Amino acid sequence: MIENEIIAPKPKRDASISIAKAVAIILMVIGHTEYPGLLTSVLYTFHMPLFFITAGYFFSRRSAERPWDFCSKRFRGLYVPMVKWSLMWLLLHNLFHHWGILNETYGNWEKGVTHPYALKEMVSRTVQIFTSMSGYDEFMAGAFWFFRGLLVASILYLVLFRLIDAQWRRREEWHIAALICLAAVTFTAAHIYFGFKVSVIPAGAWRETWGLFFFGIGVIYRQWEPQVMKGGAWMALACLLLVCFAGTQHWSGMNNIGRYRDLWSLPLTGVAGFIAVHYASKAIAAREGWLKQLLTFIGENTLYILVFHIISFKVVSLWKIQWYGLDWHQIGCHMVIHDHQGDWFWVAYSIAGVALPLIGLTAARRCRTWLNSIFEARAAKELAEE
């Protein structure tokens, strides 16, 4: 979801993919606002598969031929940010508790599950962050499972692709991708039937397995994109109606649980949702204007929205507390305040969750540019004086 690391020769960067990622991150933020109604049910059927499909879209045989480069970029783009930002939230955890931003009264919808960490627990969580990409503060880093999910899925796809490609006499890439996707679904079926857990991966690797599947779908889609896009607006509309119907039936998304229905429903809604979003993204990318520029910017900076959208929600929570005269400690609700869910505060949460991280990012970049210009001017002055 975060960065599309690709190995040369690169497919030409298509703004529609960045726009599709922007739509995906916006839908993720909306999903975390606890919007009551059909919208949440619809978007959860396909919004996370979007990230994995866009990542797989850029995988090619050349990626497999340079595995160390591919893995290095994946670790730099996924493992390093996950560790860095997880440690930041972990170090701030007790401070947030002191301020009341986290508290035991309104820890989450079940209440009383969060607490200050003693030194032993801090060390234990730190070790888990480095060794299993888990153990991070589940409140401020509630979406960080994606880092691990995409890293595991992409590296596993690379390994399987190389193994199959070596034995299958260099068949077309999408043939290998289809076989890997079939293997992922078969593994999930066995996972459900036998009830076993992949103990080396937190939560049993449910999401990682589906991530592998949708990564492969991205490879297949790139091959067949021209044929799919020939369906035009009617194809996109049919896909949109399908995911809307899925929402009314409460079909599952990429959850940490598995049901037999998911074996066919999640691939169906994940692919349909991507087709609808990518068609709309191509239409936006074809026209120059502020909407294209804004969504492209969002899509190229999804990392910062992923990291900071939950803390950004707290700004809106302060407003909601003031608006309704609620208990101040409800600032600790995760992820948003649960009272008065039928109101329109979910819109404010959604805007803040996307806009505030990007405003902070823009300010930080401008500040860095300003400081660099000062240092460069000072260095030039000293050089001239010499």
Rosetta blueprint (number, residue, H / E / L):
1 M L
2 I L
3 E L
4 N L
5 E L
6 I L
7 I L
8 A L
9 P L
10 K L
11 P L
12 K L
13 R L
14 D L
15 A H
16 S H
17 I H
18 S H
19 I H
20 A H
21 K H
22 A H
23 V H
24 A H
25 I H
26 I H
27 L H
28 M H
29 V H
30 I H
31 G H
32 H L
33 T L
34 E L
35 Y L
36 P L
37 G L
38 L H
39 L H
40 T H
41 S H
42 V H
43 L H
44 Y L
45 T L
46 F L
47 H H
48 M H
49 P H
50 L H
51 F H
52 F H
53 I H
54 T H
55 A H
56 G H
57 Y L
58 F L
59 F L
60 S L
61 R H
62 R H
63 S H
64 A H
65 E H
66 R L
67 P H
68 W H
69 D H
70 F H
71 C H
72 S H
73 K H
74 R H
75 F H
76 R H
77 G H
78 L H
79 Y H
80 V H
81 P H
82 M H
83 V H
84 K H
85 W H
86 S H
87 L H
88 M H
89 W H
90 L H
91 L H
92 L H
93 H H
94 N H
95 L H
96 F H
97 H H
98 H H
99 W H
100 G L
101 I L
102 L L
103 N L
104 E L
105 T L
106 Y L
107 G L
108 N L
109 W L
110 E L
111 K L
112 G L
113 V L
114 T L
115 H L
116 P L
117 Y L
118 A L
119 L H
120 K H
121 E H
122 M H
123 V H
124 S H
125 R H
126 T H
127 V H
128 Q H
129 I H
130 F H
131 T H
132 S H
133 M L
134 S L
135 G L
136 Y L
137 D L
138 E L
139 F L
140 M L
141 A L
142 G L
143 A L
144 F L
145 W H
146 F H
147 F H
148 R H
149 G H
150 L H
151 L H
152 V H
153 A H
154 S H
155 I H
156 L H
157 Y H
158 L H
159 V H
160 L H
161 F H
162 R H
163 L H
164 I H
165 D H
166 A H
167 Q H
168 W L
169 R L
170 R L
171 R L
172 E L
173 E H
174 W H
175 H H
176 I H
177 A H
178 A H
179 L H
180 I H
181 C H
182 L H
183 A H
184 A H
185 V H
186 T H
187 F H
188 T H
189 A H
190 A H
191 H H
192 I H
193 Y H
194 F H
195 G L
196 F L
197 K L
198 V L
199 S L
200 V L
201 I L
202 P H
203 A H
204 G H
205 A H
206 W H
207 R H
208 E H
209 T H
210 W H
211 G H
212 L H
213 F H
214 F H
215 F H
216 G H
217 I H
218 G H
219 V H
220 I H
221 Y H
222 R H
223 Q H
224 W H
225 E H
226 P H
227 Q H
228 V H
229 M H
230 K L
231 G L
232 G H
233 A H
234 W H
235 M H
236 A H
237 L H
238 A H
239 C H
240 L H
241 L H
242 L H
243 V H
244 C H
245 F H
246 A H
247 G H
248 T H
249 Q L
250 H L
251 W L
252 S L
253 G L
254 M L
255 N L
256 N L
257 I L
258 G L
259 R L
260 Y L
261 R L
262 D H
263 L H
264 W H
265 S H
266 L H
267 P H
268 L H
269 T H
270 G H
271 V H
272 A H
273 G H
274 F H
275 I H
276 A H
277 V H
278 H H
279 Y H
280 A H
281 S H
282 K H
283 A H
284 I H
285 A H
286 A L
287 R L
288 E L
289 G L
290 W H
291 L H
292 K H
293 Q H
294 L H
295 L H
296 T H
297 F H
298 I H
299 G H
300 E L
301 N L
302 T H
303 L H
304 Y H
305 I H
306 L H
307 V H
308 F H
309 H H
310 I H
311 I H
312 S H
313 F H
314 K H
315 V H
316 V H
317 S H
318 L H
319 W H
320 K H
321 I H
322 Q H
323 W H
324 Y H
325 G L
326 L L
327 D L
328 W H
329 H H
330 Q H
331 I H
332 G H
333 C L
334 H L
335 M L
336 V L
337 I L
338 H L
339 D L
340 H L
341 Q L
342 G L
343 D L
344 W L
345 F H
346 W H
347 V H
348 A H
349 Y H
350 S H
351 I H
352 A H
353 G H
354 V H
355 A H
356 L H
357 P H
358 L H
359 I H
360 G H
361 L H
362 T H
363 A H
364 A H
365 R H
366 R H
367 C H
368 R H
369 T H
370 W H
371 L H
372 N H
373 S H
374 I H
375 F H
376 E H
377 A H
378 R H
379 A H
380 A H
381 K H
382 E H
383 L H
384 A H
385 E H
386 E L
